[in-house]
Amino acid sequence: MAAKAALRDGENYRILLQKLGALDPSLAPSIEGDHLLIPIQDRERIRSDPLLRRLELVRRCMMTKPRKPRSFKEALSRELESSIASKIRRSFDVIGDTVVVSPDEVASLHKRLLVKSILSVHRTSG
């Protein structure tokens, strides 16, 4: 189930739905023409709220949000075979926007994936 809002108002409605607990956080919003489809989980709350009552409720298949890896180990295992990932040393330091790694031989071969995995868990806000 999704709430259909004009694109110009969509983000405001998404925030309001989130604050009211009616947003389904496991699904991703999508665009349909000039409208934002916002996944919802509490249809009755929307119908009872005077501000949200204006939203059209529609049935749509919504895409699941990709889940952020909880650890560097989990992120790395998504990118490499487990036999290779298990050989990579998992110690590093994050200083601001900089990741300091002392790569071993295996990590050197997969440095782009190593950096991608670290950043997927420790993304900076800049």
C-alpha positions in Angstrom: 0.0 0.0 0.0 1.3 3.5 -0.8 0.2 7.1 -0.3 0.3 9.1 -3.5 1.5 12.7 -3.2 2.4 15.4 -5.7 6.1 15.5 -6.2 6.4 19.0 -4.9 4.7 17.9 -1.6 6.1 14.4 -1.4 9.0 14.9 0.9 6.9 16.8 3.4 4.4 14.0 3.4 7.1 11.4 3.7 8.5 13.1 6.8 5.0 13.5 8.4 4.2 9.9 7.7 7.5 8.9 9.3 6.9 11.0 12.4 3.4 9.5 12.8 4.7 6.0 12.5 2.7 5.3 9.4 5.7 5.0 7.0 6.9 1.5 6.1 10.7 1.9 6.5 11.4 -1.4 4.8 10.2 -0.2 1.5 11.6 2.5 -0.8 9.5 5.4 -2.1 9.1 5.6 -5.9 8.1 8.1 -8.6 5.1 7.6 -10.8 4.5 10.4 -13.2 4.2 13.6 -11.3 3.6 11.8 -8.0 5.7 10.3 -5.2 4.5 6.9 -4.0 5.3 6.6 -0.3 5.1 3.1 1.3 2.8 3.0 4.3 2.0 0.5 7.0 -0.9 2.1 8.9 -3.8 2.9 6.5 -6.3 3.7 9.3 -3.9 6.3 10.8 -3.8 8.1 7.5 -7.6 8.1 7.1 -8.1 9.5 10.6 -5.5 12.3 10.3 -7.0 15.6 8.8 -3.7 16.4 7.1 -3.1 13.0 5.6 -6.7 12.3 4.6 -6.1 14.2 1.4 -3.6 11.6 0.2 -4.8 9.0 -2.3 -4.0 5.5 -1.1 -3.1 3.1 -3.9 -2.0 -0.5 -4.2 1.5 -0.8 -5.7 4.4 -3.2 -5.6 7.1 -1.3 -3.8 10.8 -2.2 -3.9 12.5 -3.3 -0.7 15.2 -0.9 0.6 18.6 -2.4 0.5 19.8 -3.1 4.0 23.0 -1.4 5.0 25.6 -3.9 6.2 26.1 -3.9 10.0 29.8 -4.6 9.9 32.8 -4.4 7.7 32.9 -8.2 7.7 29.3 -8.5 6.4 30.0 -5.8 3.7 33.1 -7.6 2.6 31.4 -11.0 2.5 28.9 -9.5 0.0 31.7 -8.7 -2.4 34.1 -11.6 -2.1 34.0 -15.3 -1.7 34.0 -16.2 2.0 37.3 -18.1 1.6 39.0 -15.0 0.4 37.2 -12.6 2.7 38.2 -14.6 5.7 41.9 -14.1 4.9 41.7 -10.3 4.9 42.8 -8.5 8.1 39.8 -6.5 9.4 41.7 -3.8 11.3 41.6 -0.2 10.1 41.1 3.3 11.5 38.7 5.9 10.3 39.9 9.5 10.8 37.3 11.9 9.5 37.0 11.1 5.7 40.2 9.0 5.7 40.4 5.3 6.1 43.8 4.0 7.2 44.5 0.4 6.3 47.6 -1.7 6.5 46.7 -4.1 3.7 48.2 -7.6 3.6 48.9 -9.4 0.4 45.3 -10.6 -0.1 43.8 -7.2 0.7 46.1 -5.5 -1.8 44.6 -7.6 -4.5 41.1 -6.5 -3.6 41.7 -2.9 -2.4 38.8 -1.4 -4.3 36.4 -3.9 -2.7 38.1 -3.3 0.7 37.5 0.4 0.5 33.9 0.0 -0.8 33.1 -2.4 2.1 34.6 0.0 4.7 32.7 3.0 3.3 29.4 1.1 3.2 29.6 0.7 6.9 31.4 3.9 7.9 30.0 6.4 5.4 30.8 10.0 6.4 28.2 12.8 6.2 30.3 15.0 3.9 
